[in-house]
Amino acid sequence: MFLELRARGFELLTQKSPEDLTGYAISLVGPAYDDEFLQRIKANKPGLLKVLLNRWDPDFEAIQQEGAP
């Protein structure tokens, strides 16, 4: 999902959010998207957070490099 978002021109940002069950919120910056796309992002939030926060993913650097513009 991370690579798809980057390929579509999105920038993903995280910030701590005590109100969220994961403890983090994800913000998207980029082109317009529809509700179906937003639901896919929400469904993949745990995996996206792993990549964005560099946690539990041994391939983090490769994923980040492939997703770079």
PDB file of N, CA, C and O in Angstrom:
ATOM      1  N   MET A   1       0.823  -1.191   0.000  1.00  0.00           N
ATOM      2  CA  MET A   1       0.000   0.000   0.000  1.00  0.00           C
ATOM      3  C   MET A   1       0.870   1.260   0.000  1.00  0.00           C
ATOM      4  O   MET A   1       0.562   2.237  -0.681  1.00  0.00           O
ATOM      5  N   PHE A   2       1.944   1.224   0.760  1.00  0.00           N
ATOM      6  CA  PHE A   2       2.834   2.380   0.825  1.00  0.00           C
ATOM      7  C   PHE A   2       3.360   2.729  -0.568  1.00  0.00           C
ATOM      8  O   PHE A   2       3.334   3.890  -0.977  1.00  0.00           O
ATOM      9  N   LEU A   3       3.834   1.722  -1.285  1.00  0.00           N
ATOM     10  CA  LEU A   3       4.383   1.976  -2.619  1.00  0.00           C
ATOM     11  C   LEU A   3       3.313   2.482  -3.576  1.00  0.00           C
ATOM     12  O   LEU A   3       3.582   3.349  -4.407  1.00  0.00           O
ATOM     13  N   GLU A   4       2.107   1.950  -3.465  1.00  0.00           N
ATOM     14  CA  GLU A   4       1.005   2.431  -4.312  1.00  0.00           C
ATOM     15  C   GLU A   4       0.713   3.905  -4.024  1.00  0.00           C
ATOM     16  O   GLU A   4       0.533   4.693  -4.953  1.00  0.00           O
ATOM     17  N   LEU A   5       0.666   4.272  -2.774  1.00  0.00           N
ATOM     18  CA  LEU A   5       0.405   5.665  -2.414  1.00  0.00           C
ATOM     19  C   LEU A   5       1.492   6.589  -2.948  1.00  0.00           C
ATOM     20  O   LEU A   5       1.203   7.657  -3.488  1.00  0.00           O
ATOM     21  N   ARG A   6       2.744   6.167  -2.791  1.00  0.00           N
ATOM     22  CA  ARG A   6       3.846   6.997  -3.290  1.00  0.00           C
ATOM     23  C   ARG A   6       3.799   7.105  -4.813  1.00  0.00           C
ATOM     24  O   ARG A   6       4.060   8.173  -5.367  1.00  0.00           O
ATOM     25  N   ALA A   7       3.469   6.008  -5.492  1.00  0.00           N
ATOM     26  CA  ALA A   7       3.384   6.027  -6.950  1.00  0.00           C
ATOM     27  C   ALA A   7       2.266   6.952  -7.436  1.00  0.00           C
ATOM     28  O   ALA A   7       2.361   7.530  -8.518  1.00  0.00           O
ATOM     29  N   ARG A   8       1.225   7.087  -6.646  1.00  0.00           N
ATOM     30  CA  ARG A   8       0.111   7.979  -6.996  1.00  0.00           C
ATOM     31  C   ARG A   8       0.386   9.428  -6.614  1.00  0.00           C
ATOM     32  O   ARG A   8      -0.444  10.302  -6.866  1.00  0.00           O
ATOM     33  N   GLY A   9       1.533   9.688  -6.014  1.00  0.00           N
ATOM     34  CA  GLY A   9       1.919  11.062  -5.698  1.00  0.00           C
ATOM     35  C   GLY A   9       1.557  11.542  -4.308  1.00  0.00           C
ATOM     36  O   GLY A   9       1.558  12.745  -4.048  1.00  0.00           O
ATOM     37  N   PHE A  10       1.247  10.621  -3.413  1.00  0.00           N
ATOM     38  CA  PHE A  10       0.893  11.007  -2.045  1.00  0.00           C
ATOM     39  C   PHE A  10       2.123  11.069  -1.155  1.00  0.00           C
ATOM     40  O   PHE A  10       3.064  10.291  -1.309  1.00  0.00           O
ATOM     41  N   GLU A  11       2.097  11.993  -0.238  1.00  0.00           N
ATOM     42  CA  GLU A  11       3.058  12.079   0.856  1.00  0.00           C
ATOM     43  C   GLU A  11       2.302  11.645   2.097  1.00  0.00           C
ATOM     44  O   GLU A  11       1.181  12.100   2.325  1.00  0.00           O
ATOM     45  N   LEU A  12       2.890  10.781   2.897  1.00  0.00           N
ATOM     46  CA  LEU A  12       2.244  10.309   4.116  1.00  0.00           C
ATOM     47  C   LEU A  12       2.956  10.881   5.326  1.00  0.00           C
ATOM     48  O   LEU A  12       4.184  10.849   5.406  1.00  0.00           O
ATOM     49  N   LEU A  13       2.195  11.396   6.251  1.00  0.00           N
ATOM     50  CA  LEU A  13       2.734  11.982   7.475  1.00  0.00           C
ATOM     51  C   LEU A  13       2.112  11.278   8.670  1.00  0.00           C
ATOM     52  O   LEU A  13       0.946  10.885   8.619  1.00  0.00           O
ATOM     53  N   THR A  14       2.861  11.118   9.727  1.00  0.00           N
ATOM     54  CA  THR A  14       2.327  10.539  10.959  1.00  0.00           C
ATOM     55  C   THR A  14       2.516  11.523  12.102  1.00  0.00           C
ATOM     56  O   THR A  14       3.442  12.334  12.114  1.00  0.00           O
ATOM     57  N   GLN A  15       1.625  11.424  13.042  1.00  0.00           N
ATOM     58  CA  GLN A  15       1.782  12.207  14.264  1.00  0.00           C
ATOM     59  C   GLN A  15       1.133  11.439  15.407  1.00  0.00           C
ATOM     60  O   GLN A  15       0.175  10.691  15.210  1.00  0.00           O
ATOM     61  N   LYS A  16       1.662  11.633  16.579  1.00  0.00           N
ATOM     62  CA  LYS A  16       1.080  10.966  17.742  1.00  0.00           C
ATOM     63  C   LYS A  16      -0.328  11.487  17.962  1.00  0.00           C
ATOM     64  O   LYS A  16      -0.602  12.679  17.831  1.00  0.00           O
ATOM     65  N   SER A  17      -1.211  10.559  18.299  1.00  0.00           N
ATOM     66  CA  SER A  17      -2.603  10.905  18.531  1.00  0.00           C
ATOM     67  C   SER A  17      -3.150  10.005  19.636  1.00  0.00           C
ATOM     68  O   SER A  17      -3.512   8.858  19.373  1.00  0.00           O
ATOM     69  N   PRO A  18      -3.214  10.503  20.853  1.00  0.00           N
ATOM     70  CA  PRO A  18      -3.697   9.665  21.956  1.00  0.00           C
ATOM     71  C   PRO A  18      -5.153   9.224  21.780  1.00  0.00           C
ATOM     72  O   PRO A  18      -5.578   8.251  22.402  1.00  0.00           O
ATOM     73  N   GLU A  19      -5.917   9.923  20.946  1.00  0.00           N
ATOM     74  CA  GLU A  19      -7.310   9.554  20.719  1.00  0.00           C
ATOM     75  C   GLU A  19      -7.440   8.312  19.838  1.00  0.00           C
ATOM     76  O   GLU A  19      -8.470   7.638  19.869  1.00  0.00           O
ATOM     77  N   ASP A  20      -6.409   8.008  19.055  1.00  0.00           N
ATOM     78  CA  ASP A  20      -6.453   6.880  18.129  1.00  0.00           C
ATOM     79  C   ASP A  20      -5.999   5.610  18.834  1.00  0.00           C
ATOM     80  O   ASP A  20      -5.090   5.655  19.663  1.00  0.00           O
ATOM     81  N   LEU A  21      -6.619   4.481  18.517  1.00  0.00           N
ATOM     82  CA  LEU A  21      -6.267   3.216  19.153  1.00  0.00           C
ATOM     83  C   LEU A  21      -4.813   2.818  18.900  1.00  0.00           C
ATOM     84  O   LEU A  21      -4.187   2.192  19.755  1.00  0.00           O
ATOM     85  N   THR A  22      -4.273   3.174  17.737  1.00  0.00           N
ATOM     86  CA  THR A  22      -2.881   2.843  17.428  1.00  0.00           C
ATOM     87  C   THR A  22      -1.909   3.811  18.075  1.00  0.00           C
ATOM     88  O   THR A  22      -0.715   3.524  18.168  1.00  0.00           O
ATOM     89  N   GLY A  23      -2.408   4.960  18.526  1.00  0.00           N
ATOM     90  CA  GLY A  23      -1.548   5.985  19.114  1.00  0.00           C
ATOM     91  C   GLY A  23      -1.012   6.967  18.088  1.00  0.00           C
ATOM     92  O   GLY A  23      -0.314   7.917  18.440  1.00  0.00           O
ATOM     93  N   TYR A  24      -1.341   6.739  16.799  1.00  0.00           N
ATOM     94  CA  TYR A  24      -0.856   7.599  15.724  1.00  0.00           C
ATOM     95  C   TYR A  24      -1.956   7.875  14.715  1.00  0.00           C
ATOM     96  O   TYR A  24      -2.847   7.054  14.498  1.00  0.00           O
ATOM     97  N   ALA A  25      -1.874   9.038  14.108  1.00  0.00           N
ATOM     98  CA  ALA A  25      -2.758   9.393  13.001  1.00  0.00           C
ATOM     99  C   ALA A  25      -1.905   9.488  11.742  1.00  0.00           C
ATOM    100  O   ALA A  25      -0.737   9.873  11.801  1.00  0.00           O
ATOM    101  N   ILE A  26      -2.491   9.138  10.612  1.00  0.00           N
ATOM    102  CA  ILE A  26      -1.829   9.269   9.320  1.00  0.00           C
ATOM    103  C   ILE A  26      -2.533  10.362   8.544  1.00  0.00           C
ATOM    104  O   ILE A  26      -3.761  10.388   8.467  1.00  0.00           O
ATOM    105  N   SER A  27      -1.755  11.264   7.968  1.00  0.00           N
ATOM    106  CA  SER A  27      -2.292  12.316   7.108  1.00  0.00           C
ATOM    107  C   SER A  27      -1.764  12.102   5.703  1.00  0.00           C
ATOM    108  O   SER A  27      -0.620  11.690   5.510  1.00  0.00           O
ATOM    109  N   LEU A  28      -2.615  12.388   4.723  1.00  0.00           N
ATOM    110  CA  LEU A  28      -2.224  12.288   3.321  1.00  0.00           C
ATOM    111  C   LEU A  28      -2.132  13.670   2.718  1.00  0.00           C
ATOM    112  O   LEU A  28      -2.979  14.529   2.964  1.00  0.00           O
ATOM    113  N   VAL A  29      -1.097  13.874   1.929  1.00  0.00           N
ATOM    114  CA  VAL A  29      -0.942  15.107   1.169  1.00  0.00           C
ATOM    115  C   VAL A  29      -0.749  14.669  -0.270  1.00  0.00           C
ATOM    116  O   VAL A  29       0.154  13.890  -0.576  1.00  0.00           O
ATOM    117  N   GLY A  30      -1.596  15.169  -1.148  1.00  0.00           N
ATOM    118  CA  GLY A  30      -1.457  14.792  -2.550  1.00  0.00           C
ATOM    119  C   GLY A  30      -2.748  14.955  -3.319  1.00  0.00           C
ATOM    120  O   GLY A  30      -3.618  15.742  -2.945  1.00  0.00           O
ATOM    121  N   PRO A  31      -2.863  14.201  -4.402  1.00  0.00           N
ATOM    122  CA  PRO A  31      -4.025  14.341  -5.280  1.00  0.00           C
ATOM    123  C   PRO A  31      -5.325  13.938  -4.589  1.00  0.00           C
ATOM    124  O   PRO A  31      -5.320  13.346  -3.509  1.00  0.00           O
ATOM    125  N   ALA A  32      -6.423  14.270  -5.234  1.00  0.00           N
ATOM    126  CA  ALA A  32      -7.747  13.942  -4.692  1.00  0.00           C
ATOM    127  C   ALA A  32      -7.928  12.418  -4.643  1.00  0.00           C
ATOM    128  O   ALA A  32      -7.334  11.681  -5.430  1.00  0.00           O
ATOM    129  N   TYR A  33      -8.739  11.983  -3.725  1.00  0.00           N
ATOM    130  CA  TYR A  33      -9.037  10.563  -3.592  1.00  0.00           C
ATOM    131  C   TYR A  33     -10.493  10.409  -3.190  1.00  0.00           C
ATOM    132  O   TYR A  33     -11.107  11.343  -2.674  1.00  0.00           O
ATOM    133  N   ASP A  34     -11.047   9.215  -3.431  1.00  0.00           N
ATOM    134  CA  ASP A  34     -12.452   8.971  -3.103  1.00  0.00           C
ATOM    135  C   ASP A  34     -12.572   8.174  -1.800  1.00  0.00           C
ATOM    136  O   ASP A  34     -11.569   7.758  -1.220  1.00  0.00           O
ATOM    137  N   ASP A  35     -13.803   7.971  -1.357  1.00  0.00           N
ATOM    138  CA  ASP A  35     -14.044   7.279  -0.087  1.00  0.00           C
ATOM    139  C   ASP A  35     -13.541   5.838  -0.113  1.00  0.00           C
ATOM    140  O   ASP A  35     -13.042   5.337   0.895  1.00  0.00           O
ATOM    141  N   GLU A  36     -13.670   5.169  -1.259  1.00  0.00           N
ATOM    142  CA  GLU A  36     -13.208   3.786  -1.359  1.00  0.00           C
ATOM    143  C   GLU A  36     -11.698   3.705  -1.139  1.00  0.00           C
ATOM    144  O   GLU A  36     -11.208   2.811  -0.449  1.00  0.00           O
ATOM    145  N   PHE A  37     -10.979   4.635  -1.726  1.00  0.00           N
ATOM    146  CA  PHE A  37      -9.524   4.675  -1.550  1.00  0.00           C
ATOM    147  C   PHE A  37      -9.179   4.963  -0.096  1.00  0.00           C
ATOM    148  O   PHE A  37      -8.260   4.356   0.453  1.00  0.00           O
ATOM    149  N   LEU A  38      -9.899   5.874   0.528  1.00  0.00           N
ATOM    150  CA  LEU A  38      -9.666   6.200   1.936  1.00  0.00           C
ATOM    151  C   LEU A  38      -9.927   4.985   2.826  1.00  0.00           C
ATOM    152  O   LEU A  38      -9.200   4.764   3.795  1.00  0.00           O
ATOM    153  N   GLN A  39     -10.946   4.204   2.512  1.00  0.00           N
ATOM    154  CA  GLN A  39     -11.237   2.992   3.284  1.00  0.00           C
ATOM    155  C   GLN A  39     -10.102   1.973   3.167  1.00  0.00           C
ATOM    156  O   GLN A  39      -9.771   1.297   4.141  1.00  0.00           O
ATOM    157  N   ARG A  40      -9.507   1.862   1.979  1.00  0.00           N
ATOM    158  CA  ARG A  40      -8.362   0.963   1.799  1.00  0.00           C
ATOM    159  C   ARG A  40      -7.187   1.419   2.653  1.00  0.00           C
ATOM    160  O   ARG A  40      -6.487   0.600   3.249  1.00  0.00           O
ATOM    161  N   ILE A  41      -6.978   2.711   2.708  1.00  0.00           N
ATOM    162  CA  ILE A  41      -5.888   3.251   3.520  1.00  0.00           C
ATOM    163  C   ILE A  41      -6.137   2.945   4.997  1.00  0.00           C
ATOM    164  O   ILE A  41      -5.230   2.513   5.710  1.00  0.00           O
ATOM    165  N   LYS A  42      -7.362   3.170   5.447  1.00  0.00           N
ATOM    166  CA  LYS A  42      -7.702   2.875   6.847  1.00  0.00           C
ATOM    167  C   LYS A  42      -7.525   1.396   7.168  1.00  0.00           C
ATOM    168  O   LYS A  42      -7.050   1.044   8.248  1.00  0.00           O
ATOM    169  N   ALA A  43      -7.907   0.528   6.230  1.00  0.00           N
ATOM    170  CA  ALA A  43      -7.773  -0.915   6.444  1.00  0.00           C
ATOM    171  C   ALA A  43      -6.313  -1.338   6.526  1.00  0.00           C
ATOM    172  O   ALA A  43      -5.985  -2.331   7.174  1.00  0.00           O
ATOM    173  N   ASN A  44      -5.446  -0.590   5.874  1.00  0.00           N
ATOM    174  CA  ASN A  44      -4.017  -0.915   5.853  1.00  0.00           C
ATOM    175  C   ASN A  44      -3.192  -0.066   6.808  1.00  0.00           C
ATOM    176  O   ASN A  44      -1.962  -0.087   6.750  1.00  0.00           O
ATOM    177  N   LYS A  45      -3.850   0.674   7.682  1.00  0.00           N
ATOM    178  CA  LYS A  45      -3.153   1.592   8.577  1.00  0.00           C
ATOM    179  C   LYS A  45      -2.078   0.919   9.435  1.00  0.00           C
ATOM    180  O   LYS A  45      -0.988   1.478   9.558  1.00  0.00           O
ATOM    181  N   PRO A  46      -2.324  -0.245  10.031  1.00  0.00           N
ATOM    182  CA  PRO A  46      -1.261  -0.850  10.841  1.00  0.00           C
ATOM    183  C   PRO A  46       0.011  -1.120  10.038  1.00  0.00           C
ATOM    184  O   PRO A  46       1.115  -0.859  10.517  1.00  0.00           O
ATOM    185  N   GLY A  47      -0.138  -1.634   8.837  1.00  0.00           N
ATOM    186  CA  GLY A  47       1.024  -1.886   7.996  1.00  0.00           C
ATOM    187  C   GLY A  47       1.710  -0.611   7.557  1.00  0.00           C
ATOM    188  O   GLY A  47       2.938  -0.546   7.504  1.00  0.00           O
ATOM    189  N   LEU A  48       0.916   0.410   7.242  1.00  0.00           N
ATOM    190  CA  LEU A  48       1.497   1.697   6.849  1.00  0.00           C
ATOM    191  C   LEU A  48       2.288   2.303   8.002  1.00  0.00           C
ATOM    192  O   LEU A  48       3.367   2.859   7.798  1.00  0.00           O
ATOM    193  N   LEU A  49       1.750   2.194   9.206  1.00  0.00           N
ATOM    194  CA  LEU A  49       2.465   2.727  10.365  1.00  0.00           C
ATOM    195  C   LEU A  49       3.786   1.993  10.582  1.00  0.00           C
ATOM    196  O   LEU A  49       4.785   2.607  10.954  1.00  0.00           O
ATOM    197  N   LYS A  50       3.791   0.680  10.349  1.00  0.00           N
ATOM    198  CA  LYS A  50       5.033  -0.075  10.495  1.00  0.00           C
ATOM    199  C   LYS A  50       6.099   0.468   9.560  1.00  0.00           C
ATOM    200  O   LYS A  50       7.256   0.627   9.948  1.00  0.00           O
ATOM    201  N   VAL A  51       5.704   0.751   8.330  1.00  0.00           N
ATOM    202  CA  VAL A  51       6.666   1.273   7.358  1.00  0.00           C
ATOM    203  C   VAL A  51       7.064   2.700   7.708  1.00  0.00           C
ATOM    204  O   VAL A  51       8.249   3.032   7.713  1.00  0.00           O
ATOM    205  N   LEU A  52       6.079   3.544   7.999  1.00  0.00           N
ATOM    206  CA  LEU A  52       6.361   4.950   8.260  1.00  0.00           C
ATOM    207  C   LEU A  52       7.171   5.168   9.530  1.00  0.00           C
ATOM    208  O   LEU A  52       7.993   6.081   9.598  1.00  0.00           O
ATOM    209  N   LEU A  53       6.943   4.343  10.522  1.00  0.00           N
ATOM    210  CA  LEU A  53       7.644   4.512  11.800  1.00  0.00           C
ATOM    211  C   LEU A  53       8.871   3.612  11.908  1.00  0.00           C
ATOM    212  O   LEU A  53       9.531   3.576  12.946  1.00  0.00           O
ATOM    213  N   ASN A  54       9.175   2.880  10.824  1.00  0.00           N
ATOM    214  CA  ASN A  54      10.344   2.015  10.768  1.00  0.00           C
ATOM    215  C   ASN A  54      10.324   0.983  11.898  1.00  0.00           C
ATOM    216  O   ASN A  54      11.318   0.787  12.596  1.00  0.00           O
ATOM    217  N   ARG A  55       9.175   0.330  12.062  1.00  0.00           N
ATOM    218  CA  ARG A  55       9.037  -0.665  13.119  1.00  0.00           C
ATOM    219  C   ARG A  55       8.714  -2.031  12.528  1.00  0.00           C
ATOM    220  O   ARG A  55       7.870  -2.146  11.639  1.00  0.00           O
ATOM    221  N   TRP A  56       9.361  -3.026  13.005  1.00  0.00           N
ATOM    222  CA  TRP A  56       9.054  -4.422  12.706  1.00  0.00           C
ATOM    223  C   TRP A  56       9.127  -4.782  11.228  1.00  0.00           C
ATOM    224  O   TRP A  56       8.521  -5.773  10.820  1.00  0.00           O
ATOM    225  N   ASP A  57       9.833  -4.029  10.425  1.00  0.00           N
ATOM    226  CA  ASP A  57       9.924  -4.361   9.010  1.00  0.00           C
ATOM    227  C   ASP A  57      11.386  -4.351   8.584  1.00  0.00           C
ATOM    228  O   ASP A  57      11.978  -3.283   8.432  1.00  0.00           O
ATOM    229  N   PRO A  58      11.972  -5.523   8.391  1.00  0.00           N
ATOM    230  CA  PRO A  58      13.386  -5.572   8.021  1.00  0.00           C
ATOM    231  C   PRO A  58      13.678  -4.998   6.640  1.00  0.00           C
ATOM    232  O   PRO A  58      14.830  -4.694   6.331  1.00  0.00           O
ATOM    233  N   ASP A  59      12.660  -4.846   5.814  1.00  0.00           N
ATOM    234  CA  ASP A  59      12.845  -4.310   4.468  1.00  0.00           C
ATOM    235  C   ASP A  59      12.522  -2.820   4.380  1.00  0.00           C
ATOM    236  O   ASP A  59      12.296  -2.303   3.287  1.00  0.00           O
ATOM    237  N   PHE A  60      12.498  -2.136   5.503  1.00  0.00           N
ATOM    238  CA  PHE A  60      12.099  -0.733   5.526  1.00  0.00           C
ATOM    239  C   PHE A  60      12.872   0.131   4.544  1.00  0.00           C
ATOM    240  O   PHE A  60      12.277   0.891   3.780  1.00  0.00           O
ATOM    241  N   GLU A  61      14.191   0.018   4.560  1.00  0.00           N
ATOM    242  CA  GLU A  61      14.988   0.887   3.693  1.00  0.00           C
ATOM    243  C   GLU A  61      14.691   0.634   2.219  1.00  0.00           C
ATOM    244  O   GLU A  61      14.592   1.582   1.441  1.00  0.00           O
ATOM    245  N   ALA A  62      14.547  -0.617   1.829  1.00  0.00           N
ATOM    246  CA  ALA A  62      14.242  -0.944   0.424  1.00  0.00           C
ATOM    247  C   ALA A  62      12.871  -0.394   0.032  1.00  0.00           C
ATOM    248  O   ALA A  62      12.709   0.133  -1.068  1.00  0.00           O
ATOM    249  N   ILE A  63      11.897  -0.510   0.913  1.00  0.00           N
ATOM    250  CA  ILE A  63      10.550  -0.007   0.626  1.00  0.00           C
ATOM    251  C   ILE A  63      10.581   1.502   0.488  1.00  0.00           C
ATOM    252  O   ILE A  63       9.992   2.048  -0.445  1.00  0.00           O
ATOM    253  N   GLN A  64      11.259   2.189   1.401  1.00  0.00           N
ATOM    254  CA  GLN A  64      11.355   3.646   1.349  1.00  0.00           C
ATOM    255  C   GLN A  64      12.054   4.097   0.064  1.00  0.00           C
ATOM    256  O   GLN A  64      11.602   5.040  -0.586  1.00  0.00           O
ATOM    257  N   GLN A  65      13.145   3.433  -0.304  1.00  0.00           N
ATOM    258  CA  GLN A  65      13.885   3.824  -1.505  1.00  0.00           C
ATOM    259  C   GLN A  65      13.048   3.607  -2.748  1.00  0.00           C
ATOM    260  O   GLN A  65      13.065   4.445  -3.650  1.00  0.00           O
ATOM    261  N   GLU A  66      12.316   2.506  -2.820  1.00  0.00           N
ATOM    262  CA  GLU A  66      11.496   2.256  -4.002  1.00  0.00           C
ATOM    263  C   GLU A  66      10.344   3.245  -4.095  1.00  0.00           C
ATOM    264  O   GLU A  66       9.895   3.574  -5.193  1.00  0.00           O
ATOM    265  N   GLY A  67       9.864   3.721  -2.953  1.00  0.00           N
ATOM    266  CA  GLY A  67       8.762   4.660  -2.939  1.00  0.00           C
ATOM    267  C   GLY A  67       9.187   6.115  -3.125  1.00  0.00           C
ATOM    268  O   GLY A  67       8.334   6.993  -3.254  1.00  0.00           O
ATOM    269  N   ALA A  68      10.483   6.381  -3.141  1.00  0.00           N
ATOM    270  CA  ALA A  68      10.963   7.758  -3.293  1.00  0.00           C
ATOM    271  C   ALA A  68      10.719   8.246  -4.719  1.00  0.00           C
ATOM    272  O   ALA A  68      10.865   7.483  -5.674  1.00  0.00           O
ATOM    273  N   PRO A  69      10.344   9.529  -4.860  1.00  0.00           N
ATOM    274  CA  PRO A  69      10.082  10.062  -6.209  1.00  0.00           C
ATOM    275  C   PRO A  69      11.319  10.140  -7.077  1.00  0.00           C
ATOM    276  O   PRO A  69      11.239  10.568  -8.229  1.00  0.00           O
TER     277      PRO A  69
END
